Amino acid sequence: MEFIIKIGQFLLSLSLLIVLHELGHFIPAKLFKTRVEKFYLFFDVKFSLFKKKIGDTVYGIGWLPLGGYVKISGMIDESMDKEQMALPPQPWEFRSKPAWQRLIIMLGGVTVNFVLALLIYIVASWAYGDADISTDSIKEGYTVQNPLLTKLGFETGDDVVRIDDKEITKYSEIKGNIIGAKSVTVERNGEQKTIALPEDFLGQLSTSDDRDLFELRIPFVVVKVPDSSLNKNSGLKEGDIIRTLDGKDAEYTDQVVSIAKDSKNQTIKADVLRNGELESLELKINDKGELGVVQGVTYKSMEELGYLKVVRNEYSFSESFGVGLDKFTSQITGYFGQLKQIFSPSTGAYKGVGGFKAIYDVFPDTWSWPAFWSITAFLSIMLGVLNLLPIPALDGGHVMFLLYEMISGRKPGDKFMEYAQMVGFFILIALVLFANGNDIFKALFN
């Protein structure tokens, strides 16, 4: 069921982005009376799942969900239709249109991507508002278990104060700002300590078995005591919160796990909080160093227990425009920062580049419309930025040659464009293979 939910969100988001991106090319092409021969969701290699011709355009759905396309008459694109290009130019063809019209047609797709992301952020801010955790309310810092972080000197209980010069006031800001950061300042035992991050921190993180950073310290709340558990008859009940184990403080899950691992095959005393009062129990630790119970907690219950405070903001329709614009500019700036890291070999960030599996993994395994729209907005920005890269075969490559034509007054020859298109196509294939190869490598060896 979880797979169906994740793949459903993935395909819905991908389909929406592809169709709207291609509409961005299709609509101005039709406005400028340019013939569009095909409009496809997904690629129709050898055959189509569906197709129907309406007017001059064949609309269809391909079987290979790696993207989509519109085929515009008289344009040198991935179809490499040399026979058509060998014929005299026709009035309805792309190559017969003024350069400024061709530029608008080529920029239409990425324009739609950016406008779509901005609209999603605006409407989502108005419909759902915002919720985040105030870092001031978090008790006793964060759980730090990733060996990469512990080797750098971070410890469980550290409270993140700043990342570079950015003051951290919301929990979500940690992951958003650590990309490309040079240092993290933490508060430990009332004193601040600044720890430098290595230049290839992102590269090390992306190849690590553990990619957790600063995680919330959560109380050990019993959800269920299975019949197979050694503690079935211990008196432990659903809702109990462990406070001490073997006479040691065990208010947080990381403490419970540590003490239990050191007490394999033992029976130890425990204090649990039940209905506001402490109860003393004797609990058994199995040979794996575990209590053998199901534990878990939600942000809502943690807030009710006083471990953190969730800050909720609701916005009026007019306020959502400013909030949505702030989110849009923040995300697009952040993504350009990520690309800068990826194209800097010394950072090792390229090791974290992922393909379709990585995108699939971003979606949650429970259906959440706020999460779906947030992810879709970010993917729309990502698609827009990547398509602007000056690589032949991408929109950015076509724009680059059109700008050259408009500035120099000279149009690149058809042969040159054909060769450039082939080079760009091979570059794209290499990038796709690299990204998805990273996915496969991580799945096999991590």
N, C-alpha and C positions, 0 to 999 in steps of 0.2 A: 504493500500500500504506500509506503514512504517513497519507493521508487516511482510509482505512478504520479504522486503529487509533485515530486521534484521534476520529473521529465515533462509533466504537463505544464508547469510554470516555465520551464526552459523553452519548450517549443512555442508556447503562446507568446512569450516575450520576444523570441527570435523572429517569429512570423510577423508580429506587429512592427518590429523595427525594420525588417527587410521590405515589407510592403510600403510603409510610409517613406522609407529612403528612396525607393524606386519611383514612388509617386512624385517625389521632389524633382526627379528628372523628367518624368512623363508629362506632368502638367505644363511646365514652361515649353516643352517641346511641342505639345499640341497647340499652345497659345501662339507660338511662332510658326504654326502650320508646317511642322516637321513630322514626317511619317515615322511612327513607332511600330515596328514589325512584330515585336514580342514583348510581353510583360509577364515575367515568371517569378513565382515564389518557389525557391529551391531550384536546383539545376536539373535539367531534363536530359541527362546523358543517355543517349540511345532511345529513351522513351519517356513519356509523361504519364503521370497518374491521372491528370485531367487537362483538357485543353478545349478552348472554344474560340472561334474567330468571330470578332465583332468589328465590322468596318474593315480597316486596314490592319488591325492588331489582333494577334493571337494571344489570348490570356490563358495561363496554365499554371499547374503545380507540378514541379519535378519531384523526383524520388530521392535526390541527394540533398539533405538539409545542411548544406555548407554555405548558403547565401541565396542570392537571387539576382535578377538582372532585367534590364530593358534593352532591347536591340533597336537602335535608332538607325534609320536608313542613311547611308553615306557617311558613316562614322567608322574609323578604324578602331576596333575594340577587340575584346578577347575572342570574338567569333572569327576574326581574320578572314572576312569575306572578300577575297581578292577579286573575284569575278565582278562583283558589283562595283568595286572601286575602279576597275579597268574601263567601265563604261563612262560616257560623258556625264558630268554632274547634272542632276535634275533639280528643279525649283524646290521640291519638297524634301530634299536631302540636307542632312546636317552640314555637309561641307559647302553647301551653297549659301548658307546663312551668314550674316555679318558676324564678325568676331565677338562683338558684345553680346549677341543673342546666344552664341555657342557657349560663352563664358557663363551666362545665367543658367543655361541648361545643365552645365557640368557642376555648378555650385549648388544646384537645387537640392540634391540629396543630402549634403552635409548641413545645409541651411535648415532643412526639415528636422534633422537629428538634433541640432542645437535648440531649435524652437520647441520641439517635442519635450526635451528634457526640462527646459524652463517652465513650460506649461504644467508638466507633471509636478514639479517642485511647488509651483504656486497652488495648484488645485489640492495636492496632498496636504500642504500646510493648512489650507482652509478646512479640508474635510477631516483630517486626523489630528492636526496639531503636532506637537513635539513632546517627547518624553526622554529624559536622560537622567543619569545619576549624578548628584552633586558630590564632587570629590571631598568637600568639607565634611560630609555626613558619613563617609566610609570609616569604619572603626578599624584601627590597628593594621592599616596598610593592605597590601596585596599579597597573593600567593605567587611565589617565584620558584618554579620547578624546572624550567628549561635550562639544561646544562650550559647552553651558550650564555645565558644571563648570569648564572651563578659563577661562571668562570671570570666574568667581567667584574664581579664583586657585588652584584645585586643580591638581596636576601629577602626571604619571606618576612613580611611586616613592614617593608619599605613603603613609604607614601610618596608617590610621584608628584613633585612640586612644579618642575619646569622641564620642558624638552627644548633644548637650545635656549632661546630667550622667550619662548611662549609659555605663559602661565597656564597651568592645567586646572580648569575649574569644573570640567565635565568628564565623566569616565570615557565617553566615546572619543574624546580628543587625543587620548593616548595613542591608539593605533593610527589615527589619521595624521598625527604629527611626527611619528617616529621614523617614517619613510624619509630617508635622506638626512636624518638628524646626526649631529656630531657629538652631542652629549645629553645626558639625562641627569637632572638634579633630584635627589630623593631626600626625604626627611627620615632620620633613623635615630630613635632614642632622643628626640628633641633637638638633634643637630642636622644641618643640611650637608649633603655630600654630593659632589658632582663627579659622575663617572663618564669617561670618554668612550664613545662607540667606535669600533674599528671602521675603516673606510669600506670594507667589504661586509659590513654587518648584514645587509639584506641578502647578499649572496650566501653567507653562512646560515642565515635563518631559513632561506628557501630550500636548502639541502639538508636541513636538520630533521631528525625524526620527530622532534617536538617543536611545533611552531607557536606554542602559547607564549604570551608575553607577560604582562602584569594582570593576573586574573583576580577576580573578587574572592576574598576569603569568605567562605560560606559556612554557616553552622551545620553540624551533623544532625539533621532532622530525620527521624525514622519514618519511612513511608510504608514499609511492609516487612514483616518477619516471616519468611517462607517456611513451609513445613519441613523443608530439608535443612534448615539452619540449626546449628548447635544451640542457638539461643531461643529456640521455639518455646521452651518452658521457663525462660529466665525471668519472665515478668515484663520484658520489654514490649512496649505498645506503640501503635501508630501515633505519630505526633510527638513522641518523646524527643527531647533535645539533650544530647550528651553534653555535660559540662566538665566532668573530670573522669580520668581513667587511671587506675593504679596510683591514685593520690596526686596526679599531675593535671595541670590545666589542660583541658581538651575541648575548648569552646568552639574551635573551628575544625573543619574536616581534615585539613592538612596535619593538625596536631593528632587527631584520632588515628589517622593512617600511620603516622610515624610511630606512635606508641604501640599500636597493634602489631606492626611489623617486628618490633623488638620483643613481643610477648607471645610468640607462636606456641601453640599447644598449651596455653596457660589459662587459668581462670583468674580474672582480676576484678577488683571492685570498681564500681562506676557510680557516679552521681548523675541523674538525669532530671531535667526540668519537665514537670508534668502539671498542667493546669496551674502554672504559677508557683508550684512548690517543688522542692528537691526531693527525689526519691533515691534511696540507695539500693543498688542491685549488684549481683555477681554475674559477670558476662564471660563467656568462653571465646577464646581466640583460636581459630582453626590453624591447620598446618601451613596455610598460605599467609598467615598473619592478617586475617580478616575476621570481622564480626559476623559476616554472612547474612547481612540484612540489606534491604533496599533503602537507600537514603536519597533525599532530594529536597529542593526548596525553590520557590519562585521569588522573583523580585518583590512581588506584592507581599508575600509572607515575611520576607526579610525586612521590608519596610515596616510592617506591623510589629515585628520583633525589635525594631529600633537599630538594625544593623546598617541601614542606609536610608537615604531620602530620594525618592524619585521626583524630579522637578517636571511638572507638566505645564505646557503652555498651549493655549488655544488662541487662534487668531481670527479676526474678522476678515471678511472678503477683501477689504481694502488693505489690511495689514499683511495679508498673505502674499501680495505682490512684492513687497520689500523683502520679506522673509525668503520667498522662493528665489528671488534674484540673488540674495546672499548665498543661498545653498548652491545655486548654479555656478556662480563665480568661484566659490570655494572648491567645488568639485572639479571644475575645468582647470583651475590653477594647480590643484593637487595632482591631476592626471598628467599635466605637462611635466610636473616635477618627477613623477614616476618614470615617464619616458626618458627624461634626462638621465635618471639613474640607470635605466636599462641600456642606454646607448653609451654609457661610460663603463668600459670593461673592468676598470679597477674596482668598481663597487660590487661586481659579481651579481648584480641584480638580474641580469639576463638569465641566470639559472632558475629564477622563479617564474619566468614567462610560461604561461599555460595556454592550452587550446580549448577545445569545446568541453572537455572533461572538467577543466578548471572553472569554466563559466557555469556548467551544470552544478558543480559543488557549491557555488555561491548561494544557490536558492535553498531556503529552509525546507525541512521535511514535513512541515505542517503548513497548510495554506494560510497565508496572511496577505491580504490586499495591501496594507501599508508597506510591508517588506517587498512585495512583488513590484509595486510601482517605484519604490526607491531604487531597487536593483535595475529595473528597466530604464529609469532615467540615467543612471550611471553608465549602463551599457550603450545607451544612445549617444552620450558624450564620447565614450570610447570609440564607437563606430565612426562618429563624425571626425574626431581628431585623426584616427588612423587613415581614414579616406583622404585626408588633406595632405598626407605625406607625399612628397614630390617623387613618387615612384611611378613610372609608366605602367599603365593598366589600372591604376587607381585614379579616382577623380582628381587628386592633387597633381598627378602626372599630366593629365589633360589640361588642367588649369595652368600649369607651368609653361607648357608649349603655347597655349593661347595668349598668355601674358607676353611671352617672347614675340609672338606675331603682332600683337597690338603695339608693343614698344618699338620693334624694329621695322614693322611694316612688311616683313617677309614671312610667308607661311612655310613651315617645315614641309619638305617633300613627302609624298606618300610612302616612298620606299623607306625613308628615314623613320617615319612613324610606324611602319610595319616592324622594322627591326627593334625600335624602342619598345614597342608593345610586346614583342617576344621576350626581350630582356626583362621587362617589368613582370611579365607573367612568370618567368623562371624565378625571379626574386621572390614573388609572392608564394610560389610553390615551396621554395626553400624555407620561408618564414613559417608557413603553415606546418610543414614537416617538423621544423625545429620546435615550435610551440607544442604541437601534439605529441612529439617525441618526448618532450619534457614530462608531459602527463603520464606517458607510458612508463618512463624511467622511474618516476616517483611511485607509481602504482606497484612496480615490480620490486624495487629495492628499498623503499621507505616503510 
